[in-house]
Amino acid sequence: MGSIEETGDEELWRRSLLGQGGAFGVLYDRHRDRVFRHAYRLCGNHHDAEDIMAASFLELWRRRKHVRMVEGSTLPWLLVTTTNMARNRARAAARYRRLLNSLPRSLETEDPSADPCRRYQNQLDHDLAQALGTLSVEDLQLVSLVVFEEHTIAAAAAVLSLTPAAAKSRMHRARQRLRTALAGNASISPPTAPTPVLEGERP
Amino acid sequence: MNQLRIDHLFSDALRAELVTRVEKASPTRARRRARLWTGTAVFAGIGVLGGVGAAADGLFITPGSTQVRPLASPVTETHTGTATVQLGPPPEGTTGIEMQLKCLTPGRFYFGDGANSICGPEDVGRPQNWSGYTIPLTLGKESITITTSPEASWKVTAQYVNTKTTEWATNPDGDSYGAQNENGSPDMVSVTATNGARGYVYRTELEDADGTAAIKTFKSPAEALAWQEARLGKDFAIPVYDVTGKTVVGKFVISSGAGNSGVSGKPAVECAGVPPTLAPGETYPCPGLSPMETGYPATPVPSIVYEEAVQVVAVPYPEN
């Protein structure tokens, strides 16, 4: 048997359910950064993103009976949960508010607005977060999994309980909408751009 | 996003918290909590559902309660590291092996079927240093093996037992009465009223008051949570009758604030700490103890906690 760090998610998850905290810790180490990045993308705020990331892992455990492995990984489930948490920030964090407040934080007093580069970055992050905010939940879930986390449409469909075909067409519409929102002007790129559907005879 | 890093202090603390939560939920721990909780926590300090078979002298046996009868003298052995305790051939009528493990040093102790018990340094020498566990008898099994690390010391007391759930009784009006058990609830459920009197509450009234009735109507977790929220902190009292179902002898109060965490409750006085070693013929004094111990579904204490309670009472038990 290799070291625990090399163990697959499924095995770690099984051990976690047996009460082996260390296994859950490894799952945390493994997915923490991606979950955090995803949370950040959705809310554009460092502090909130940490809270959302934390809440997602706490949810992973609290809702352990409902967790679905996709392609042997807990990550898709985590990302979907993160998306839900981010969309519903106030309510989602409420459950863990006291715990989150009790966790220590470094006293980082740096002012992000002092650094022009950082400020620009923040603005970009904020814009993206806003654009993502225009998507419906289902679309946001899809975009998160497929575009940002590079899961296949099939895997995303599995975790979201969609058929691959439905996921594909939804994905297409979501891209359009996102493009529009980022451009900030619907007339430049209409939300209903022609869909490239092949209408010819089947081979 | 190159400055984008998680605050490591925050992250480390979160990680520690997650690890603790997972370890707290190990199967054996869940069992132990569920058992105590079954008897008291939902109704903490207010009243206790019956089922108490405090019947060594035959004073009062609640119909429908589970009687655990030890069939042989207990075997007690102390070991360090992994070891097997021989129990000898099972006597006639044995249905299971009941054991209590006491940790003498910190460590993790496996019961052989995946269930395990963790002892932290703070547990050693304290009342919480034991785990009770009953395994059904399997043919040819005459020993139990505890697996642990070489330096971990433990003491186990094990004995063959017979567990039997008695039948509910019926009063002249045709209503069944007795303790809740794995068969469900009788028409009149045995309880201890707030004034200490023993009696019965009507199942229908109990279900209305504790939310069992409402839970059946929920279509989504959100609905259930909203309902739970609305009840939070409120008390619901229902009358306790004598066995005829007509004379009120007290009241039974269900508090929706109590047991909300679904994690632990104050055990009934007689259940606190290390349980007494039973002599043959004696029965357990703790309500709800036996059904859980024998691996039946927990005594179905109606619960007001929508999700958490299911986790604890049902004791999800991962297969190996």
Interface residues (C-beta under 8 A of the other chain):
Chain A: R14 S16 L17 L18 G19 Q20 G21 G22 A23 F24 G25 Y28 D29 R32 D33 F36 R37 Y40 H46 E50 M53 A54 F57 L58 W61 R62 R63 K65 L99 L103 P104 R105 S106 E108 R118 Q121 D125
Chain B: M1 Q3 L4 I6 D7 H8 L9 F10 S11 A13 L14 R15 E17 L18 V19 T20 R21 V22 E23 K24 A25 S26 P27 R29 G114 N116 I118 E307 Q311 P316 P318
